[in-house]
Amino acid sequence: MIRLKLKEPCDRVFIGASLVNPSTGESITVDANIDTGAVVSVFPMPMVSDMGLEVIGERDFVVANGSNLHAYVVECTISFSDDDAFDMPLHICNSHTDTGLIGMDILSQCNYSQWHEWENKEHSINFILETAQEP
C-alpha cells in the first residue's frame, strides 16, 4: 500500500513504479503520474528501451488534447510496493517525457482513493493506493 499526503503546489500525483520484464527479470524503477482520466497506462519508450520487452501488438489512441498517439503493447510486471504486482500489457510510446502514466487499467484493479483537505488555509492532497483483495 502507498499512502501519501502532498502539500501545495501540487497539481499531479507521482509515485515510483517498478517495471519488470517477465521473460528476463530485467527491471527498472521509474516515476509515474497517476491519471484517473487515462484509460490505459503509458510509458515513454526511452525509459524502457533497454529492458528487451516483447512487443505483442500496437494501438492508436487520441489523447486529451486531440492529437494521435501510436503505442506498442508489451507484456510487463508493474508494482508500486512489495505488496503488489500486476502482470499486464503496458503501452509504450515515443515520448520525450521522463515519467510514465498510470491509468485506469491498473487503478481499476486497486483500492484507490484521493481526497483534498484544507486546514489553517493550507491545502493538501491525500491518496491511498493498495492492491484490491481477491474474493
C-alpha positions, 0 to 999 in steps of 0.5 A: 500500500502507498499512502501519501499526503502532498502539500501545495503546489501540487497539481499531479500525483507521482509515485515510483513504479517498478517495471519488470520484464517477465521473460528476463527479470530485467527491471527498472524503477521509474516515476509515474503520474497517476491519471484517473482520466487515462484509460490505459497506462503509458510509458515513454519508450526511452525509459524502457528501451533497454529492458528487451520487452516483447512487443505483442501488438500496437494501438492508436489512441487520441489523447486529451488534447486531440492529437494521435498517439501510436503505442506498442503493447508489451507484456510487463510486471508493474508494482508500486510496493512489495505488496503488489504486482500486476502482470499486464500489457503496458503501452509504450510510446515515443515520448520525450517525457521522463515519467510514465502514466498510470491509468485506469487499467491498473487503478481499476484493479486497486483500492484507490482513493484521493481526497483534498483537505484544507486546514489553517488555509493550507491545502493538501492532497491525500491518496491511498493506493493498495492492491484490491483483495481477491474474493 
